[in-house]
Amino acid sequence: MPGMVLFGRRWAIASDDLVFPGFFELSLRVVWWIGILTLYLLHRGKLDCAGGVLLSSYLIVLIVLLAVIICTLTAIVCVSMKGTICNPGPRKSMAKLLYVRLALFLPEMGWASLGAAWIADDIQCDKTVVNGIIATVVVSWIIIVSTVVTIIVVFDPLGGKMAPYSSAGPNHLDSHESSQLLNGLKTAATSVWETRIKLLCCCVGKDDHTRVAFSSTAELFSTYFSDTDLVPSDIAAGLTLLHQQQDNIRNSQEPDEVISHSPGPPQEADLDAELENCHHYMQFAAAAYGWPLYIYRNPFTGLCKIGGDCCRTRTAEYDLVGGDQLSCHFGSILQTTGLQYRDFIHISFHDKVYELPFLVALDHRKESVVVAVRGTMSLQDILTDLSAESEDLNLECGVQDCSAHKGISQAARYVYQRLINDGILSQAFSIAPEYRLVVVGHSLGAGAAALLAIMLRSSYPQLRCYAFSPPRGLLSKSLYEHSKNFTVSLVLGKDIIPRLSVTNLEDLKKRILRVIAHCNKPKYKILLRGCWYELFGGDPDNLPTELDGGAQGHLTQPLLGEQSLLTHGSPTYSFSSDSPLESPAKYPHLYPPGRIIHLEEEGTSGRFCRAAARYSARWAHESQFSKILIGPKMLTDHILVTVLTRSGVRREHGDDGTRVGSFGKLQGNSLMISEPSQQKLGSTARFKDLTDLWTLTRPPPPPPPPRPTCSLTGSCLTTV
């Protein structure tokens, strides 16, 4: 429900949010009250010492005060359990109860202070009594400090502006006043978000790019949150309901009801080859993360393998490679890719807003020059991700409407300028002129790699791009169609990033509002049921809501409860359930790059006590990623280690039942990559799960071509 209004301002907590914290404090208070009462009854005869009267009075008053607090907390918990998210009527007495509870803090603080003063006087009484009172004073202050921290956390800086609206409802203003209110809230929200982001990223720096990123991120957050009156627990409950609703709809569908866009025969034919390429080039995307990802993948042996590189000084081998800030990264890159020092042209870990680390290497096995761009791994990268408005690109690709994600396009332009202006690609192709260019990346790096490939395509017509878990909100429609000629994206399961865009977030907000508006259960039951379902599964038919997939399509107008969660007159909210929400012109519909291979989990969702997950690989259409799917794996499916594992397992059968030669062969703890067999392959290939930690073993690569080493005078020596 909308946030509570106390002391004339709105707070970021609802009246039905006090069940769990109230029950926790109530349990603590009851145990505390029983302990103090037992201490007094058993040891009151030992309070005839000096100062004992004061201690006796302290315990008696504390017992009475705790009893009153327990009664108040009981009432708060009981009232908070009533009603539903959008029906706060049964909880209308909550504000008065909270005023009483807060008033009781005054005598409690005073009494705790007196207790601390009496203990400090070194009263000579029974040690058990004194220790019990010391514990009482400590617990009192812990609860008081915890309450103060909670008040700070739920404080809403915009509460003073929201309070008149929250108390009067959404329909008390005319359209002009409503528009003024919304604009005022958005302006204030932008300022608040910018202050928060600057405090959070105080160590990032203060250059022009950083200031622009701060402003863009603050505007994005204010645009998304300023037109709803939700508290964090409402969002959590909505996500819980959506997950169960999605599972319920999926389970009720017949196999032929699942939306599928079948690719043509040429795409079906090269699925096997593209999967093998994805698995091969994913090692370079992983290497671009440097030592942190390598240690994460190899927690027991990784530090031992690269420790020497961290401590040693630069050697002549390092000098063969251009770049900066290598430190421990070079050793992990060598271990991940299996290449040698001389195979690397340039490695850069320079990291700023709109400027991403990248590496350039010679891959002799595939006869390619590989450019790998790192994904999100710092606050600077997060700011690049969140600069989500669209900007027009000046590209020589013969495509209309060349627009893309601003932050990622700026990062791709930085890498492009480094590659061209610094002569990095020229150096690589002077060594191996017959090789082709391949650009790879994961997450943010995948988006930058896709845009970088578009920028380089005119100069390198044979270029290929492999984007692993790229963001959805990346390219305009025309650029998306253009990128399908040379870009392949790999998406695992319910990964949220390939489904993440401003448009999809607006759609998710609409669905959350609708599902909680139709819910007929109190919030605490939704959250308890949701936690159980996420951990242990269950039957989604027991979904605690009246809304189902069939009825949703008939709802074109909001319910009264749904209206109560909206800022009146919001321009970004649509009640149509048939299409994503229309975003402001600054955030148009954007699409993922290239053709998409989807590794989709079959059967159960892999919760506790379930069998190992099975995955099927198929070509997918971008429309299959037009909605954000809720589930426990929506985040873990994005981690590169998980993608590495799922893409590096062996396939069993195609759709037609034909046995398919394995391209991932398990040998002990190693995975041998071999060429795919020539047997017939259907449009779908199934996978089995393996271990997360494996070592890639490759057949010996062909000898590299001689690499010239040039001096400053221009003379070159050929080294092998």
HELIX and SHEET records of a PDB file:
HELIX    1   1 VAL A   19  HIS A   43  1                                  25    
HELIX    2   2 ARG A   44  LYS A   46  5                                   3    
HELIX    3   3 GLY A   52  SER A   80  1                                  29    
HELIX    4   4 GLY A   89  ARG A   91  5                                   3    
HELIX    5   5 MET A   94  ALA A  120  1                                  27    
HELIX    6   6 LYS A  127  VAL A  153  1                                  27    
HELIX    7   7 GLY A  159  ALA A  168  1                                  10    
HELIX    8   8 SER A  175  LEU A  200  1                                  26    
HELIX    9   9 ASP A  208  PHE A  225  1                                  18    
HELIX   10  10 PRO A  232  SER A  252  1                                  21    
HELIX   11  11 PRO A  255  GLU A  257  5                                   3    
HELIX   12  12 PRO A  265  ALA A  269  1                                   5    
HELIX   13  13 LEU A  271  ALA A  287  1                                  17    
HELIX   14  14 TRP A  291  ARG A  297  1                                   7    
HELIX   15  15 GLY A  302  CYS A  311  1                                  10    
HELIX   16  16 ALA A  316  ASP A  319  1                                   4    
HELIX   17  17 HIS A  329  THR A  337  1                                   9    
HELIX   18  18 TYR A  341  ASP A  343  5                                   3    
HELIX   19  19 LEU A  379  LEU A  386  1                                   8    
HELIX   20  20 LYS A  406  ASN A  421  1                                  16    
HELIX   21  21 ILE A  424  ILE A  431  1                                   8    
HELIX   22  22 LEU A  444  LEU A  456  1                                  13    
HELIX   23  23 LYS A  477  SER A  483  1                                   7    
HELIX   24  24 ILE A  497  ARG A  499  5                                   3    
HELIX   25  25 VAL A  502  ALA A  517  1                                  16    
HELIX   26  26 LYS A  523  PHE A  536  1                                  14    
HELIX   27  27 PRO A  540  ASN A  542  5                                   3    
HELIX   28  28 GLY A  549  GLN A  552  1                                   4    
HELIX   29  29 LEU A  560  GLN A  563  1                                   4    
HELIX   30  30 GLU A  622  PHE A  625  5                                   4    
HELIX   31  31 THR A  636  HIS A  638  5                                   3    
HELIX   32  32 LEU A  640  SER A  647  1                                   8    
SHEET    1   A 2 VAL A   5  LEU A   6  0                                        
SHEET    2   A 2 ARG A   9  ARG A  10 -1                                        
SHEET    1   B11 GLY A 322  ASP A 324  0                                        
SHEET    2   B11 PHE A 344  SER A 348  1                                        
SHEET    3   B11 PHE A 358  ASP A 363 -1                                        
SHEET    4   B11 SER A 368  VAL A 373 -1                                        
SHEET    5   B11 ARG A 436  HIS A 442  1                                        
SHEET    6   B11 ARG A 464  PHE A 468  1                                        
SHEET    7   B11 THR A 487  LEU A 492  1                                        
SHEET    8   B11 ARG A 595  GLU A 602  1                                        
SHEET    9   B11 ARG A 614  ALA A 620 -1                                        
SHEET   10   B11 ALA A 685  LYS A 688 -1                                        
SHEET   11   B11 ARG A 651  GLY A 654 -1                                        
SHEET    1   C 2 SER A 390  ASP A 392  0                                        
SHEET    2   C 2 SER A 403  HIS A 405 -1                                        
SHEET    1   D 3 GLY A 664  GLN A 667  0                                        
SHEET    2   D 3 SER A 670  ILE A 673 -1                                        
SHEET    3   D 3 THR A 695  THR A 697  1                                        
SHEET    1   E 2 ARG A 707  CYS A 710  0                                        
SHEET    2   E 2 CYS A 716  THR A 719 -1                                        
END                                                                             
